[in-house]
């Protein structure tokens, strides 16, 4: 499920060429996440790596995640039935 979340998030990536010719990449659904690279491919690779790190940090802190294209990686609380 985590791999699917990353794939779906990457489909929402937006790239912009900066004044210095480098590429800046973001994913709107992932607040605070960004990356840059000398080429479009470098920025894409850097964004995916940053996304993986961003997910791990948020998981460690117990933060919630936006559902992307129906993929929800938020922990589900399951209540055991009292016997």
N, C-alpha and C positions, 0 to 999 in steps of 0.2 A: 504494500500500500504506500509506503514511503517513496519508493521509486516512481510509482504512478503520480504521486503528488508533485515530485520534482519535475517530471516530464510535463505535466499539465501547467505548472508554474512557468516553466521555460517557454511554453507556447505563448505566454502573455508578456514575454520580455520585450522591452522597447529599447531601441538603440538610437543614439544621437551622436553626430560628429561634432566634436568640440572645436573651438577656434584654432587649437594647436594641431588639429588633424587626428587626434586620438578619438577613440570611441568610448562613449559613456553608456552604460547599460543599467536598467532598473526593471523591477517587476512591481507594478502598482499595488498588487495584493499583499506584498511583503514589505511592510513599512520599515524604512530605514535601510533596506538592502540596495546596494549598488556595487558596480565594478567598472573598471575601465581597462582598455588595452590599446596597443599600437594599431591593431587591425580589428576588423569586425569579429573574426574567429577568436582572437585573443580575448576580446571583451566577453564573448559568449562563454568561453572556457572559464574565465575568471568569475563570471557571474554564477555559473553552475557551482564552482568550488565555494564561492561566498554563500550561495544558497544553502549548501550542505552544512557549512559552519553555522550559519544563521539559525537553521533548524535545530541543530544540536544545542546551541546556547539557549534558545527559547524553551526547548524541552527540559533542560537542566533547571531552568528557573520556573517551570510550571506554567509558562505563558500559554495562551490559547492561540490557535491558528485560524486564519480565514479559510473557509471552504472554497476550494478552487475547482470549478467545473464538476461539482458534485463529489469531489474527493475530500473527505473529512478525516483528518489525522488526529483530531482532539481525543484525549482519553475519554472513554465511556465508563461511568461509574455503574457497576452492577451490584445490586443489592441481593444478598443471599436471603432466601426465605427462611424465616425463623421456624425451627422444628420443635 
